[in-house]
Amino acid sequence: MTKIYFALIIVVVLFAGQAYSQTADELNKYRIAEALEQAGEYDKALDFYKQLYQIAPNNFVYFDGLRRTYMYLKKYDDVKNLIQSRLKIDPSNVVLLCQLGDAYYKGCTPDSAIAVWDKALTISPTNPNTYRVVADVLVKNRLFDKAIEVYKKGESATNSKAMFVTEIARLYFLNMNYRESLNELLKLLQIQDKNSAVAYIQSQLGAYSSSKDAVDQFTNEMVKEIKDNPDNVEYRRLLSFLYMEQKNYPAAYETYKWLDTRSGSNGTELLAFADRAYNDEAYDVAANAYREVSDLAKDNSAVVKALMGYASSLRRLGEKDYTEDDRPCAVDDTLKDLNASLSVYERVIKEFSNTQYLSGAVLNAVEIKMKYFHDFGGAEKLLSEFGNFLPMYRYEGVLTSIQLYMMEGRFNDALSTALGVVQSGTQANNSLYDRIQYQAGLALYYLGMYDSSTYYLKKITANPMSDAANDALQLLNLITDNSGNPEALREFASAGAMEASNRLPEAAAMLEEILKNYPQVALANNARLDLASAYCKMGKVQEALKYYSELAEDSTGIFADRAQFRIGIIYQETLHQKDKAVDEYEDFLMRFPNSIYQDKVRAIIRNLLGDKS
């Protein structure tokens, strides 16, 4: 008996080993087939898939691998035979019928393909997935019209008016039939909660916003719809959304005003528009909307929020015009928006001093006073009276105080305040911390302590992502490049301090002395640039042009393109010599093809020559 049991055990083990060997062989062949397929070696993969299919014809993975390989090799008759043999076992398989139709279509027998796909639709006509599977293969073959027809048939068969709205709208979009695409989406307003439908339609329209032509046509169609339905609020909301996608802010503004009036929201609709326009940097339209909200709103929280938005928009407008590169010499019209912004911030300080907006209003007002109007006394007064900032504004308040000290020439006070933060090791806000650290380095530079200045500047430049890194690197390079000429560097630092505090005549005189006494030092061109800027601010246009021209002469100089650009600005905006400005700008394009100002200069030339394209 023992011998018999032992023999049986051996037989079982041998049989099991044989079975394991076959399984491992299949798995190995499948891995090879899959790897060859992925490598594009379809002929070789086909041999392995055939072997696997013969071993296990009921294995769907092997079947589908063989079908795919036949398709890659365009052996469409083989695909048809393969699928039809499987359909004999499973004649109601919609996926197989779709694959069969795909083989017919790619094999250039479209009528047979359509007949097979139509047959697939009869398998389970009340199941939405039937229509999705058939439409999917039609879309892959770019038969968009037929796919639309299938989806519409599906809606009818399933008794659903909007089962496939998104799919149909997308197919109309792919066919560039934007009118029907929009009409499909609008169906949702009839069958869903209107607010939810509007939000969903906006999300779908937003997905198409990369096509300018589509957005323009969607907008035109919505305008037509509103002409026929002038009181339809949902249509207006969709139109306002499309206007914003077009960045047609004035038109969006008018639409939002209609919505605000119609809803009786006293500015709520307009406030939402103003916030978005502001975030999109459409500051002029945002300013108008914020101002209107501040007049319409009944709730004080809405009023003060609108006033802050209005003041901030005006400030952005003023600062955009005030930038050094764009601001023409001796033109102070750009200050009107900054002055208006200051007035609004002062209103907030006066009327809403018990709100969370006080700290922000004070900081903005102080910065405008000191940076643009050089009203250091007024800035100090505001800080003294309202300088107890909320915690979130604490470091911003410290930075503002330091900058005020710097502009007043109180470098030791600035340094002491900055080092109080830097040496504490507190980094509640890394961006503000680095900017405060930069002010410490700048104060040390003005005081002639170059080694200490370099120490703090290097700490900032160690993080190239820091907001202060670029300024720190420029100052660090200036100190390093001119360390061999400490007297010239000291005088240049003093001139920079005077210019920062608006002591322009003194700064200009010192810069002239530097160029006279140290014509060959590395910072000579820095002095020329600062001197041209100082003369520009003083209204001495010809003197400014002289030094800008000296800088622009050397096309390889680091300030040459900037100087040439400013020459064009002066002729255009200050001297109003259009032809001369065009000549200077064209000279710029020829001499500085890689400058960051290239696109801006081309746009200016087109505008001057009357070409709005």
C-alpha positions as CSV (number, residue, x, y, z in Angstrom):
1,M,0.0,0.0,0.0
2,T,2.8,2.4,0.8
3,K,4.4,1.8,-2.6
4,I,1.0,2.4,-4.3
5,Y,0.5,5.7,-2.5
6,F,4.1,6.7,-3.3
7,A,3.5,6.1,-7.0
8,L,0.3,8.1,-7.0
9,I,2.1,11.0,-5.3
10,I,4.8,11.0,-8.0
11,V,2.1,10.9,-10.8
12,V,0.3,13.9,-9.2
13,V,3.5,15.8,-8.8
14,L,4.6,15.2,-12.4
15,F,1.1,16.2,-13.7
16,A,1.1,19.4,-11.6
17,G,4.6,20.2,-12.9
18,Q,3.4,19.8,-16.5
19,A,0.4,22.0,-15.9
20,Y,2.6,24.7,-14.2
21,S,5.0,24.6,-17.2
22,Q,2.2,25.2,-19.6
23,T,0.8,28.2,-17.6
24,A,4.3,29.7,-17.3
25,D,4.8,29.2,-21.0
26,E,1.6,31.1,-21.8
27,L,2.4,33.9,-19.5
28,N,5.9,34.2,-21.1
29,K,4.5,34.3,-24.6
30,Y,1.9,36.9,-23.6
31,R,4.6,39.1,-22.1
32,I,6.6,38.8,-25.3
33,A,3.6,39.6,-27.5
34,E,2.7,42.6,-25.4
35,A,6.2,43.9,-25.5
36,L,6.5,43.5,-29.2
37,E,3.1,45.2,-29.7
38,Q,4.2,48.2,-27.6
39,A,7.5,48.4,-29.6
40,G,5.5,48.5,-32.9
41,E,6.8,45.0,-34.0
42,Y,3.3,44.0,-35.0
43,D,4.3,41.1,-37.4
44,K,6.3,39.4,-34.6
45,A,3.6,40.1,-32.0
46,L,1.0,38.6,-34.3
47,D,2.8,35.2,-34.3
48,F,2.7,35.1,-30.5
49,Y,-0.9,36.2,-30.2
50,K,-1.9,33.5,-32.8
51,Q,-0.2,30.8,-30.7
52,L,-1.9,32.1,-27.5
53,Y,-5.3,32.2,-29.2
54,Q,-4.9,28.7,-30.4
55,I,-4.0,27.6,-26.9
56,A,-7.0,29.4,-25.2
57,P,-9.5,30.7,-27.8
58,N,-12.0,31.6,-25.0
59,N,-9.4,33.9,-23.4
60,F,-10.6,37.5,-24.2
61,V,-7.2,39.0,-23.5
62,Y,-5.6,36.8,-26.2
63,F,-8.5,37.4,-28.5
64,D,-8.3,41.2,-28.2
65,G,-4.5,41.2,-28.6
66,L,-4.9,39.3,-31.8
67,R,-7.7,41.6,-33.0
68,R,-5.6,44.7,-32.3
69,T,-2.6,43.3,-34.0
70,Y,-4.6,42.5,-37.1
71,M,-5.9,46.0,-37.1
72,Y,-2.4,47.5,-36.8
73,L,-1.4,45.5,-39.8
74,K,-4.6,46.4,-41.7
75,K,-5.5,42.8,-42.1
76,Y,-9.2,43.7,-42.0
77,D,-10.5,40.4,-43.5
78,D,-8.7,38.5,-40.7
79,V,-10.3,40.9,-38.1
80,K,-13.7,40.3,-39.5
81,N,-13.3,36.5,-39.5
82,L,-12.0,36.6,-35.9
83,I,-14.8,38.8,-34.6
84,Q,-17.5,36.9,-36.5
85,S,-16.3,33.6,-35.0
86,R,-16.7,35.1,-31.5
87,L,-20.1,36.6,-32.4
88,K,-21.4,33.1,-33.0
89,I,-20.8,32.4,-29.3
90,D,-22.0,35.9,-28.2
91,P,-24.2,37.4,-30.9
92,S,-25.6,40.2,-28.6
93,N,-22.2,41.7,-27.7
94,V,-22.5,45.4,-28.6
95,V,-18.7,45.9,-28.3
96,L,-17.9,43.1,-30.7
97,L,-20.4,44.5,-33.2
98,C,-18.8,48.0,-32.9
99,Q,-15.4,46.4,-33.5
100,L,-16.7,44.6,-36.5
101,G,-18.1,47.8,-37.9
102,D,-14.8,49.5,-37.3
103,A,-13.0,46.8,-39.3
104,Y,-15.5,47.2,-42.2
105,Y,-15.1,50.9,-42.2
106,K,-11.3,50.9,-42.1
107,G,-11.4,48.2,-44.8
108,C,-13.2,50.7,-47.1
109,T,-16.7,49.1,-46.9
110,P,-18.6,51.9,-45.1
111,D,-22.1,50.7,-46.0
112,S,-21.4,47.4,-44.3
113,A,-19.9,49.2,-41.3
114,I,-23.0,51.4,-40.9
115,A,-25.3,48.3,-41.2
116,V,-23.4,46.6,-38.4
117,W,-23.4,49.7,-36.2
118,D,-27.2,50.1,-36.7
119,K,-27.6,46.5,-35.8
120,A,-25.7,47.1,-32.5
121,L,-28.2,49.8,-31.6
122,T,-31.0,47.2,-31.7
123,I,-29.4,44.9,-29.1
124,S,-30.4,46.9,-26.0
125,P,-32.3,50.0,-27.3
126,T,-33.3,51.3,-23.9
127,N,-29.8,51.1,-22.4
128,P,-27.9,54.5,-22.7
129,N,-24.6,52.7,-22.8
130,T,-25.5,51.1,-26.1
131,Y,-25.6,54.5,-27.7
132,R,-22.4,55.6,-26.0
133,V,-20.4,52.6,-27.2
134,V,-21.6,52.9,-30.8
135,A,-21.1,56.7,-30.8
136,D,-17.6,56.3,-29.4
137,V,-16.5,54.2,-32.3
138,L,-18.1,56.6,-34.8
139,V,-16.3,59.5,-33.2
140,K,-13.0,57.7,-33.4
141,N,-13.6,57.4,-37.1
142,R,-14.5,61.1,-37.2
143,L,-18.1,60.3,-38.3
144,F,-19.4,63.2,-36.1
145,D,-22.7,63.7,-37.9
146,K,-23.5,60.0,-37.6
147,A,-22.5,60.0,-33.9
148,I,-24.9,63.0,-33.3
149,E,-27.6,61.0,-35.0
150,V,-27.0,58.0,-32.7
151,Y,-27.1,60.2,-29.6
152,K,-30.3,61.8,-30.6
153,K,-31.8,58.4,-31.4
154,G,-30.7,57.4,-27.9
155,E,-32.4,60.3,-26.3
156,S,-35.6,59.4,-28.1
157,A,-35.4,55.7,-27.2
158,T,-34.6,56.4,-23.6
159,N,-37.3,59.1,-23.4
160,S,-34.7,61.6,-22.1
161,K,-34.5,65.1,-23.6
162,A,-31.0,65.8,-22.4
163,M,-29.3,62.4,-21.8
164,F,-26.5,63.2,-24.2
165,V,-26.5,67.0,-24.3
166,T,-22.8,67.3,-23.4
167,E,-21.7,64.7,-25.9
168,I,-23.9,66.2,-28.7
169,A,-22.7,69.8,-27.9
170,R,-19.1,68.6,-28.1
171,L,-19.6,66.9,-31.5
172,Y,-21.3,70.0,-32.9
173,F,-18.3,72.0,-31.6
174,L,-15.9,69.6,-33.3
175,N,-17.9,70.1,-36.5
176,M,-17.5,73.9,-36.0
177,N,-21.3,74.2,-35.8
178,Y,-21.2,76.5,-32.8
179,R,-24.8,77.6,-33.0
180,E,-26.1,74.0,-32.6
181,S,-23.5,73.3,-29.9
182,L,-24.8,76.2,-27.9
183,N,-28.5,75.3,-28.5
184,E,-27.8,71.8,-27.1
185,L,-26.4,73.2,-23.9
186,L,-29.2,75.7,-23.5
187,K,-31.6,72.7,-23.3
188,L,-30.3,72.1,-19.8
189,L,-32.1,75.3,-18.7
190,Q,-35.4,73.7,-19.4
191,I,-34.9,70.5,-17.4
192,Q,-32.5,71.3,-14.6
193,D,-32.3,73.8,-11.7
194,K,-31.5,77.1,-13.5
195,N,-28.6,78.1,-11.3
196,S,-27.0,74.7,-11.6
197,A,-27.6,74.6,-15.3
198,V,-26.0,78.0,-15.9
199,A,-23.0,77.0,-13.9
200,Y,-22.6,73.8,-15.9
201,I,-23.1,75.5,-19.2
202,Q,-20.5,78.1,-18.3
203,S,-18.1,75.3,-17.4
204,Q,-18.7,73.7,-20.8
205,L,-18.3,77.0,-22.7
206,G,-15.2,77.7,-20.7
207,A,-13.7,74.4,-21.9
208,Y,-14.0,75.7,-25.5
209,S,-12.5,79.1,-24.7
210,S,-9.1,78.2,-26.3
211,S,-10.9,78.7,-29.7
212,K,-11.4,82.4,-30.2
213,D,-13.7,81.8,-33.2
214,A,-15.9,79.5,-31.1
215,V,-16.2,82.0,-28.2
216,D,-17.0,84.8,-30.7
217,Q,-19.7,82.8,-32.3
218,F,-21.1,81.6,-29.0
219,T,-21.3,85.3,-28.0
220,N,-23.0,86.3,-31.2
221,E,-25.6,83.5,-30.8
222,M,-26.3,84.5,-27.2
223,V,-26.8,88.1,-28.3
224,K,-29.4,86.9,-30.9
225,E,-31.1,84.8,-28.2
226,I,-31.4,87.8,-25.9
227,K,-32.9,89.9,-28.7
228,D,-35.7,87.3,-28.8
229,N,-35.8,86.8,-25.0
230,P,-34.8,90.2,-23.6
231,D,-35.9,89.4,-20.0
232,N,-34.2,86.0,-19.7
233,V,-31.9,86.4,-16.8
234,E,-30.0,83.1,-17.4
235,Y,-29.2,84.1,-21.0
236,R,-27.8,87.4,-19.7
237,R,-25.6,85.5,-17.2
238,L,-24.3,83.3,-20.0
239,L,-23.7,86.3,-22.2
240,S,-21.8,88.1,-19.4
241,F,-19.6,85.0,-18.9
242,L,-18.8,84.9,-22.7
243,Y,-18.0,88.6,-22.7
244,M,-15.5,87.9,-19.9
245,E,-14.0,85.0,-21.8
246,Q,-13.6,87.4,-24.8
247,K,-12.1,90.0,-22.4
248,N,-14.7,92.4,-23.6
249,Y,-14.9,94.0,-20.2
250,P,-17.0,97.1,-21.2
251,A,-19.7,94.9,-22.7
252,A,-19.6,92.5,-19.6
253,Y,-19.9,95.6,-17.4
254,E,-23.1,96.7,-19.1
255,T,-24.5,93.1,-18.8
256,Y,-23.7,92.9,-15.1
257,K,-25.4,96.3,-14.6
258,W,-28.5,94.9,-16.1
259,L,-28.4,91.8,-13.9
260,D,-27.7,93.9,-10.8
261,T,-30.7,96.2,-11.6
262,R,-33.0,93.3,-12.5
263,S,-32.1,91.3,-9.3
264,G,-32.3,94.4,-7.1
265,S,-29.1,93.2,-5.4
266,N,-27.8,96.8,-4.8
267,G,-24.4,96.1,-6.2
268,T,-23.8,92.5,-5.4
269,E,-23.7,91.4,-9.1
270,L,-21.5,94.4,-10.0
271,L,-19.1,93.6,-7.1
272,A,-18.5,90.1,-8.4
273,F,-17.8,91.5,-11.9
274,A,-15.5,94.2,-10.5
275,D,-13.5,91.5,-8.6
276,R,-13.0,89.4,-11.7
277,A,-12.1,92.4,-13.9
278,Y,-9.5,93.4,-11.3
279,N,-8.0,89.9,-11.1
280,D,-7.8,90.0,-14.9
281,E,-6.0,93.4,-14.6
282,A,-8.7,95.3,-16.4
283,Y,-8.3,98.1,-13.8
284,D,-10.1,100.8,-15.7
285,V,-13.3,98.9,-15.9
286,A,-12.9,97.5,-12.5
287,A,-12.5,101.0,-11.0
288,N,-15.8,102.2,-12.6
289,A,-17.6,99.1,-11.4
290,Y,-16.3,99.4,-7.8
291,R,-17.2,103.1,-7.7
292,E,-20.7,102.4,-8.8
293,V,-21.0,99.6,-6.2
294,S,-19.9,102.0,-3.5
295,D,-22.8,104.3,-4.5
296,L,-25.4,101.5,-4.9
297,A,-24.6,99.3,-1.9
298,K,-26.8,99.6,1.2
299,D,-24.6,97.4,3.5
300,N,-21.5,99.1,4.9
301,S,-19.4,96.0,4.5
302,A,-20.1,96.0,0.8
303,V,-19.5,99.8,0.6
304,V,-16.0,99.6,2.2
305,K,-15.1,96.5,0.2
306,A,-16.0,98.4,-3.0
307,L,-14.1,101.5,-1.9
308,M,-11.0,99.4,-1.3
309,G,-11.3,97.8,-4.7
310,Y,-11.9,101.2,-6.3
311,A,-8.8,102.7,-4.6
312,S,-6.7,99.7,-5.4
313,S,-7.8,99.8,-9.1
314,L,-6.9,103.5,-9.3
315,R,-3.5,102.8,-7.7
316,R,-2.8,100.0,-10.3
317,L,-3.7,102.4,-13.1
318,G,-1.5,105.1,-11.7
319,E,1.4,102.8,-11.1
320,K,1.1,101.3,-14.6
321,D,1.5,104.8,-16.1
322,Y,4.2,105.8,-13.7
323,T,6.6,103.0,-14.4
324,E,10.1,104.3,-15.2
325,D,10.3,102.7,-18.7
326,D,6.9,104.1,-19.8
327,R,6.7,107.4,-18.1
328,P,7.7,110.3,-20.3
329,C,9.8,113.2,-19.0
330,A,8.2,116.0,-17.1
331,V,4.7,114.6,-17.5
332,D,2.8,114.5,-14.2
333,D,-0.6,113.6,-15.6
334,T,0.0,110.1,-14.5
335,L,-0.3,111.2,-10.9
336,K,-4.0,112.0,-11.1
337,D,-5.0,108.4,-10.7
338,L,-2.6,108.0,-7.7
339,N,-4.0,111.1,-6.2
340,A,-7.6,109.8,-6.6
341,S,-6.5,106.5,-5.1
342,L,-5.1,108.3,-2.1
343,S,-8.3,110.2,-1.6
344,V,-10.4,107.0,-1.6
345,Y,-8.0,105.3,0.9
346,E,-8.3,108.4,3.1
347,R,-12.0,108.1,3.0
348,V,-11.9,104.5,4.2
349,I,-9.5,105.6,7.0
350,K,-11.9,108.3,8.1
351,E,-15.3,106.6,7.7
352,F,-14.4,102.9,8.3
353,S,-11.7,103.0,11.0
354,N,-13.4,100.3,13.0
355,T,-13.3,97.7,10.2
356,Q,-10.7,95.1,9.1
357,Y,-9.9,97.3,6.1
358,L,-8.2,100.0,8.1
359,S,-4.7,98.5,8.1
360,G,-4.7,97.9,4.4
361,A,-6.0,101.5,3.7
362,V,-3.4,103.0,5.9
363,L,-0.5,101.1,4.4
364,N,-1.6,101.9,0.9
365,A,-2.1,105.6,1.7
366,V,1.4,105.8,3.3
367,E,3.1,104.2,0.4
368,I,1.4,106.5,-2.1
369,K,2.3,109.6,0.0
370,M,5.9,108.7,0.3
371,K,6.7,107.0,-3.0
372,Y,4.8,109.3,-5.4
373,F,4.2,112.6,-3.7
374,H,7.2,112.6,-1.3
375,D,4.9,113.7,1.5
376,F,7.0,112.2,4.2
377,G,5.4,114.2,7.0
378,G,1.9,113.0,5.9
379,A,3.1,109.5,5.8
380,E,4.6,109.7,9.2
381,K,1.4,111.2,10.6
382,L,-0.7,108.3,9.3
383,L,1.7,105.7,10.7
384,S,1.8,107.4,14.1
385,E,-2.0,107.7,14.3
386,F,-3.0,104.3,12.8
387,G,0.2,102.2,13.0
388,N,-1.2,99.6,15.4
389,F,-1.7,97.1,12.5
390,L,-3.6,93.8,12.6
391,P,-1.2,90.8,13.0
392,M,-1.5,89.9,9.3
393,Y,-0.2,93.4,8.4
394,R,2.6,93.6,11.0
395,Y,5.6,92.9,8.8
396,E,4.2,94.9,5.9
397,G,3.9,97.8,8.3
398,V,7.5,97.3,9.4
399,L,8.7,97.2,5.8
400,T,6.7,100.4,5.0
401,S,8.3,102.2,8.0
402,I,11.8,101.1,6.9
403,Q,11.2,102.4,3.4
404,L,10.0,105.7,4.8
405,Y,13.1,106.1,6.9
406,M,15.2,105.3,3.8
407,M,13.4,108.0,1.7
408,E,14.0,110.5,4.5
409,G,17.7,109.7,4.6
410,R,17.4,108.2,8.1
411,F,19.5,105.2,7.2
412,N,20.5,104.3,10.8
413,D,16.9,104.2,11.9
414,A,16.0,102.1,8.8
415,L,18.9,99.7,9.6
416,S,18.0,99.4,13.2
417,T,14.4,98.6,12.5
418,A,15.3,96.1,9.7
419,L,17.9,94.3,11.8
420,G,15.4,94.0,14.6
421,V,13.3,91.8,12.4
422,V,16.2,90.0,10.6
423,Q,18.2,89.1,13.7
424,S,15.1,87.9,15.6
425,G,15.0,85.0,13.2
426,T,11.3,85.3,12.8
427,Q,10.1,84.5,9.2
428,A,6.3,84.6,9.4
429,N,6.3,85.8,5.8
430,N,9.3,84.8,3.8
431,S,8.6,87.3,1.0
432,L,8.4,90.2,3.4
433,Y,11.3,88.9,5.5
434,D,13.6,89.0,2.4
435,R,12.4,92.4,1.4
436,I,13.2,93.7,4.9
437,Q,16.5,92.0,4.8
438,Y,17.2,93.7,1.4
439,Q,16.4,97.1,3.0
440,A,19.0,96.3,5.7
441,G,21.6,95.5,2.9
442,L,20.6,98.7,1.1
443,A,20.9,100.9,4.3
444,L,24.4,99.4,4.9
445,Y,25.3,100.2,1.3
446,Y,24.2,103.8,1.7
447,L,26.2,104.0,5.0
448,G,29.3,102.6,3.2
449,M,29.4,99.3,5.2
450,Y,29.9,97.2,2.1
451,D,31.1,93.9,3.7
452,S,28.0,93.9,6.0
453,S,25.7,94.8,3.1
454,T,27.2,92.0,1.0
455,Y,26.6,89.5,3.9
456,Y,22.8,90.2,3.9
457,L,22.5,90.4,0.1
458,K,24.2,87.0,-0.3
459,K,21.7,85.5,2.1
460,I,18.9,86.7,-0.2
461,T,20.4,85.6,-3.5
462,A,20.9,82.1,-2.0
463,N,17.2,81.7,-2.8
464,P,16.7,82.7,-6.5
465,M,13.0,82.3,-6.1
466,S,12.9,85.2,-3.5
467,D,10.9,88.3,-4.5
468,A,14.0,90.4,-3.5
469,A,16.6,88.2,-5.2
470,N,16.8,90.2,-8.4
471,D,17.3,93.6,-6.6
472,A,19.7,92.0,-4.2
473,L,21.8,90.5,-7.0
474,Q,22.0,93.8,-8.9
475,L,23.2,95.7,-5.8
476,L,25.6,92.8,-4.9
477,N,27.1,93.0,-8.4
478,L,27.4,96.8,-8.2
479,I,29.3,96.5,-4.9
480,T,31.5,93.7,-6.1
481,D,32.3,95.2,-9.5
482,N,33.3,98.5,-7.9
483,S,35.0,97.4,-4.8
484,G,38.3,98.6,-6.2
485,N,37.0,102.2,-6.4
486,P,35.5,102.7,-2.9
487,E,35.3,106.5,-3.2
488,A,33.4,106.4,-6.5
489,L,31.1,103.7,-5.0
490,R,30.5,105.8,-1.9
491,E,29.6,108.9,-3.9
492,F,27.4,106.9,-6.2
493,A,25.6,105.5,-3.1
494,S,25.1,109.0,-1.7
495,A,23.7,110.1,-5.1
496,G,21.3,107.2,-5.1
497,A,20.1,108.0,-1.6
498,M,19.4,111.6,-2.6
499,E,17.5,110.5,-5.7
500,A,15.4,108.1,-3.7
501,S,14.4,111.0,-1.4
502,N,13.6,113.2,-4.4
503,R,16.6,115.5,-3.8
504,L,17.1,115.5,-7.6
505,P,19.3,118.6,-8.1
506,E,21.7,117.4,-5.5
507,A,21.7,113.8,-6.9
508,A,22.3,115.1,-10.4
509,A,25.2,117.3,-9.4
510,M,26.9,114.4,-7.6
511,L,26.4,112.1,-10.5
512,E,27.9,114.7,-12.8
513,E,31.0,114.8,-10.5
514,I,31.3,111.0,-10.6
515,L,31.4,111.0,-14.4
516,K,33.9,113.8,-14.4
517,N,36.2,112.4,-11.7
518,Y,35.8,108.6,-12.4
519,P,35.0,108.3,-16.1
520,Q,36.4,104.7,-16.4
521,V,35.0,103.0,-13.4
522,A,32.6,100.2,-13.8
523,L,29.6,102.1,-12.4
524,A,30.0,105.0,-14.9
525,N,27.1,103.7,-17.0
526,N,25.0,103.2,-13.8
527,A,25.7,106.9,-13.1
528,R,24.7,107.9,-16.7
529,L,21.4,106.0,-16.4
530,D,20.5,107.5,-13.0
531,L,21.6,110.9,-14.2
532,A,19.3,110.7,-17.3
533,S,16.5,109.5,-15.1
534,A,17.0,112.4,-12.6
535,Y,17.1,115.0,-15.4
536,C,14.0,113.4,-16.9
537,K,12.1,113.8,-13.6
538,M,13.3,117.4,-13.3
539,G,12.0,118.2,-16.8
540,K,15.4,118.8,-18.3
541,V,14.7,116.8,-21.4
542,Q,17.7,117.7,-23.5
543,E,20.1,116.8,-20.7
544,A,18.2,113.5,-20.3
545,L,18.5,112.8,-24.0
546,K,22.2,113.4,-23.9
547,Y,22.9,110.8,-21.4
548,Y,20.4,108.3,-22.8
549,S,22.1,108.7,-26.2
550,E,25.5,108.0,-24.6
551,L,24.2,104.8,-23.2
552,A,22.4,103.7,-26.3
553,E,25.5,104.2,-28.5
554,D,27.1,101.0,-27.3
555,S,24.7,98.3,-28.4
556,T,26.5,95.8,-26.2
557,G,26.1,97.8,-23.0
558,I,23.7,96.4,-20.4
559,F,21.6,99.6,-20.4
560,A,21.7,100.3,-24.1
561,D,18.3,98.9,-25.1
562,R,16.6,100.5,-22.1
563,A,18.2,103.9,-23.0
564,Q,17.2,103.6,-26.6
565,F,13.6,102.7,-25.6
566,R,13.4,105.8,-23.3
567,I,14.6,108.0,-26.1
568,G,11.7,106.9,-28.2
569,I,9.3,107.5,-25.3
570,I,10.6,111.1,-24.8
571,Y,10.2,111.9,-28.5
572,Q,6.7,110.3,-28.6
573,E,5.2,111.5,-25.3
574,T,7.1,114.6,-24.1
575,L,8.3,116.3,-27.3
576,H,5.4,115.0,-29.4
577,Q,7.6,114.4,-32.4
578,K,5.9,111.4,-34.0
579,D,8.2,110.9,-37.0
580,K,11.3,111.2,-34.8
581,A,9.9,108.8,-32.3
582,V,9.2,106.2,-35.1
583,D,12.8,106.6,-36.3
584,E,14.1,106.0,-32.9
585,Y,11.8,103.0,-32.4
586,E,12.8,101.5,-35.7
587,D,16.4,102.0,-34.9
588,F,15.7,100.1,-31.7
589,L,14.2,97.1,-33.5
590,M,17.2,96.9,-35.8
591,R,19.9,97.2,-33.1
592,F,18.3,95.2,-30.3
593,P,16.5,92.2,-31.8
594,N,16.7,90.2,-28.5
595,S,15.5,92.9,-26.1
596,I,12.6,92.4,-23.8
597,Y,11.1,95.6,-25.2
598,Q,10.8,94.2,-28.7
599,D,7.1,93.4,-28.6
600,K,6.2,96.6,-26.8
601,V,8.1,98.7,-29.4
602,R,6.5,96.9,-32.3
603,A,3.0,97.6,-30.8
604,I,3.9,101.3,-30.3
605,I,5.1,101.6,-33.9
606,R,1.9,100.0,-35.2
607,N,-0.2,102.4,-33.1
608,L,1.8,105.5,-34.3
609,L,1.5,104.5,-37.9
610,G,-2.3,103.9,-37.5
611,D,-2.1,100.1,-37.9
612,K,-4.4,98.6,-35.3
613,S,-3.8,95.0,-36.4
